Amino acid sequence: MEHRLREVLATTQLEVIDESAAHAGHVGANGTGFGTHFRVRISSPLFTDRSRVARHRLVYDALQEFIDQGAHAIAIEVL
């Protein structure tokens, strides 16, 4: 995820945190404790003059392959 976000969004700050273990037993959890619930703290020059929704869409679009592979929840904090 980090590599993909850096590559697509030219991030200036980035932190990807796997919070899956805290969501064990929740909808979308896979029982392994990792790989389903993430928090992304991110800053990118591509966010300039874009709405919050547009910024989040850029992140979701960049991570679509991970979503397709089972990432259930991605909390986005734009810095």
Sequence and secondary structure as in RCSB ss.txt:
>XXXX:A:sequence
MEHRLREVLATTQLEVIDESAAHAGHVGANGTGFGTHFRVRISSPLFTDRSRVARHRLVYDALQEFIDQGAHAIA
IEVL
>XXXX:A:secstr
 HHHHHHHH  SEEEEEE GGGGTTSTT  SSSSSSEEEEEEE GGGTT  HHHHHHHHHHHTHHHHHTT  EEE
EEE 
